[in-house]
Amino acid sequence: MTKLGIIGCGDVAFRSYFPVLEQLGDAQVVACFDTVADRARRAAARFPGAEAYTAYEEFLAHPGLDAVINLTPAPLHAQVTEAALRAGKHVLSEKPIASKVEDAQALIELAREQGLLLLAAPAVMATPRFKWVKRLLASGRIGSPTLAVAQMATMGPASWREYTGDPTVFYSATVGPVVDIGVYALHAVTGLLGPARRVQAMGGIAIPERKVLTGPHAGKKIQVEANDHVLIHLDFGHSRFAQVLASFAVPNSKAPAIELHCTGGTLSLDITRWYEGYGSIDVYLEDGSELGVEGWINGLYPPLPDEGPTFSLIGYGPAHFVRCLAGKEEPILTAEHATHVLEIMNKIGDSIRQGRALDLDTSF
Ligand SMILES: NC(=O)c1ccc[n+]([C@@H]2O[C@H](COP(=O)([O-])OP(=O)(O)OC[C@H]3O[C@@H](n4cnc5c(N)ncnc54)[C@H](O)[C@@H]3O)[C@@H](O)[C@H]2O)c1
C-alpha cells in the first residue's frame, strides 16, 4: 500500500484528485500540505488518519510517506518537485513539469539518481480512450496518421463558473492558454504522432483585461500578460503535421477537441467529451475501393478497462501513478514526454517573438 501525500489542496485536489484517491485500493493518503492551514485541514479530513501540514519540511518527514502529488500553482512545480525527490519521494506533478527544459531535465536526472518514479500530468495518454486509439493505430486498421487538428479554446478560468481558485495566475506571462489547456492537445498529438521536430506559432492578446465572473474571487479584475490566442503548427517529419489552437479568448466552439487524419480513416473527438477518461470516439473508415463501403461509426467505446472503476481524464493521472508504483502498469505519463511538450510550449513563445519556425531538440 503506497502512502501518499498531497501538496497543494486547492480546486483540482478537491474536484478531481480526491474522489479518485478515495477509490484506489493500492494507495492511502496519509498527509496533506498547503500553505493555507484551513485547506490542508479540510483535505486531511477527507482521509481517515491523515495529517495536515503547513510546513513543507515537516510534511516531507511524515513517517512512512512514499510518494507525493504536486498540485501547486504552475510556476512552483519544479521547486516543489525537486524538494520532494531530494527527500526520497516518488512524484506525480501537475502540468507543466517545470518552466524551463533544463529544470525538467535536472528533475529527470535527480529522479534517476534517487531511483524514484517521476510522472507528469496531463493524463491524456493514460486514459482507456487514448490507449485504445494507440492500439487501433498499431493495428493498421485505419492506416498511418498524417495530420492532427486540435483545439483547446475557452475564455479561461476567470469565466469558468464552477472554478473555486484565484484565476489570476492562469493569465500571467508564465502560464496562459498554451500551458494551461493547450498542453492537453500537445500531449495528445505527440502521444499519437511521436516527438515533433519543428514548431511555428503566431499569437497575441485579444482581450487584455478579464473580470472573474463567479466564485470566491468574483469581480476581481485581471490584466492578461500571456498571449490569449495562440495558433501552433508542428512538423513531425515525413509529411506528418499537427495544427493546434490554444486560446483563452474563444467564447465557445463546436469544433472537435481533436481530429486525427490517417491514410485509411479519421478519428474525431468531441470537445464536450474531452475530460472523460473512458469516453467514446467517432471513427470514419475509408474504403478505398469502388464499392464505397465507408462512413462514420459514431460513439465507439474502448473495451471496459479491467482495472476497476473508470475516472475522468484528470483522474487517470493519480490512478496511473499509483498503479505504476504497485507494479501493475508501465509508466506512460513519463517526465521525458512532459519535457518534450515543455520544450514545444517554450519554443511556441520564442517562435511568436522571432516570427519563424524553430527546431526541437528533445525526444521521448
Ligand atoms: N482546477 C482544475 O480543474 C485543474 C485541472 C487540471 C490541472 N490543474 C492544475 O493543478 C494545479 C493547481 O490548480 P488549482 O486550480 O487547484 O489551483 P488552486 O489555486 O485552487 O490550488 C493551488 C493550491 O496550492 C496551494 N499552494 C500555493 N503555494 C503553495 C506552496 N508553496 N506549497 C503548498 N501549497 C501551495 C494554494 O494555497 C492552493 O490551495 C495547477 O498547476 C493547474 O494547472 C488544475
The ligand as an SDF file (V2000), in Angstrom:
LIG
                    3D

 44 48  0  0  0  0  0  0  0  0999 V2000
   -8.5510   23.3020  -11.3360 N   0  0  0  0  0  0  0  0  0  0  0  0
   -8.5330   22.3750  -12.2690 C   0  0  0  0  0  0  0  0  0  0  0  0
   -9.5730   21.8430  -12.6900 O   0  0  0  0  0  0  0  0  0  0  0  0
   -7.2170   21.8990  -12.8480 C   0  0  0  0  0  0  0  0  0  0  0  0
   -7.2620   20.9380  -13.8510 C   0  0  0  0  0  0  0  0  0  0  0  0
   -6.0820   20.3960  -14.3350 C   0  0  0  0  0  0  0  0  0  0  0  0
   -4.8790   20.8370  -13.8210 C   0  0  0  0  0  0  0  0  0  0  0  0
   -4.8440   21.7960  -12.8490 N   0  0  0  0  0  0  0  0  0  0  0  0
   -3.5200   22.2250  -12.3550 C   0  0  0  0  0  0  0  0  0  0  0  0
   -3.4450   21.9610  -10.9580 O   0  0  0  0  0  0  0  0  0  0  0  0
   -2.6100   22.9320  -10.3270 C   0  0  0  0  0  0  0  0  0  0  0  0
   -3.3910   23.6000   -9.2160 C   0  0  0  0  0  0  0  0  0  0  0  0
   -4.5210   24.2350   -9.7840 O   0  0  0  0  0  0  0  0  0  0  0  0
   -5.7970   24.6050   -8.9240 P   0  0  0  0  0  0  0  0  0  0  0  0
   -6.8370   25.0030   -9.8970 O   0  0  0  0  0  0  0  0  0  0  0  0
   -6.0970   23.5440   -7.9340 O   0  0  0  0  0  0  0  0  0  0  0  0
   -5.2580   25.9180   -8.1710 O   0  0  0  0  0  0  0  0  0  0  0  0
   -5.6750   26.4550   -6.7230 P   0  0  0  0  0  0  0  0  0  0  0  0
   -5.1330   27.8200   -6.6450 O   0  0  0  0  0  0  0  0  0  0  0  0
   -7.1220   26.2190   -6.4800 O   0  0  0  0  0  0  0  0  0  0  0  0
   -4.8690   25.4760   -5.7390 O   0  0  0  0  0  0  0  0  0  0  0  0
   -3.4920   25.5690   -5.5110 C   0  0  0  0  0  0  0  0  0  0  0  0
   -3.2540   25.3030   -4.0410 C   0  0  0  0  0  0  0  0  0  0  0  0
   -1.8370   25.3140   -3.8030 O   0  0  0  0  0  0  0  0  0  0  0  0
   -1.6180   25.9960   -2.5810 C   0  0  0  0  0  0  0  0  0  0  0  0
   -0.2400   26.4770   -2.5810 N   0  0  0  0  0  0  0  0  0  0  0  0
    0.2720   27.6100   -3.1140 C   0  0  0  0  0  0  0  0  0  0  0  0
    1.6010   27.6670   -2.9040 N   0  0  0  0  0  0  0  0  0  0  0  0
    1.9280   26.5430   -2.2400 C   0  0  0  0  0  0  0  0  0  0  0  0
    3.1440   26.0150   -1.7620 C   0  0  0  0  0  0  0  0  0  0  0  0
    4.3130   26.6560   -1.9330 N   0  0  0  0  0  0  0  0  0  0  0  0
    3.1310   24.8330   -1.1110 N   0  0  0  0  0  0  0  0  0  0  0  0
    1.9590   24.1560   -0.9380 C   0  0  0  0  0  0  0  0  0  0  0  0
    0.7720   24.6050   -1.3700 N   0  0  0  0  0  0  0  0  0  0  0  0
    0.7620   25.7870   -2.0220 C   0  0  0  0  0  0  0  0  0  0  0  0
   -2.6610   27.0940   -2.5550 C   0  0  0  0  0  0  0  0  0  0  0  0
   -2.8820   27.5820   -1.2410 O   0  0  0  0  0  0  0  0  0  0  0  0
   -3.8760   26.3670   -3.1290 C   0  0  0  0  0  0  0  0  0  0  0  0
   -4.6360   25.7450   -2.1170 O   0  0  0  0  0  0  0  0  0  0  0  0
   -2.1860   23.9090  -11.4380 C   0  0  0  0  0  0  0  0  0  0  0  0
   -0.9370   23.5330  -11.9300 O   0  0  0  0  0  0  0  0  0  0  0  0
   -3.2490   23.7080  -12.5010 C   0  0  0  0  0  0  0  0  0  0  0  0
   -2.7780   23.9980  -13.7950 O   0  0  0  0  0  0  0  0  0  0  0  0
   -5.9920   22.3360  -12.3450 C   0  0  0  0  0  0  0  0  0  0  0  0
  1  2  1  0
  2  3  2  0
  2  4  1  0
  4  5  1  0
  4 44  2  0
  5  6  2  0
  6  7  1  0
  7  8  2  0
  8  9  1  0
  8 44  1  0
  9 10  1  0
  9 42  1  0
 10 11  1  0
 11 12  1  0
 11 40  1  0
 12 13  1  0
 13 14  1  0
 14 15  2  0
 14 16  1  0
 14 17  1  0
 17 18  1  0
 18 19  2  0
 18 20  1  0
 18 21  1  0
 21 22  1  0
 22 23  1  0
 23 24  1  0
 23 38  1  0
 24 25  1  0
 25 26  1  0
 25 36  1  0
 26 27  1  0
 26 35  1  0
 27 28  2  0
 28 29  1  0
 29 30  1  0
 29 35  2  0
 30 31  1  0
 30 32  2  0
 32 33  1  0
 33 34  2  0
 34 35  1  0
 36 37  1  0
 36 38  1  0
 38 39  1  0
 40 41  1  0
 40 42  1  0
 42 43  1  0
M  CHG  2   8   1  16  -1
M  END
$$$$
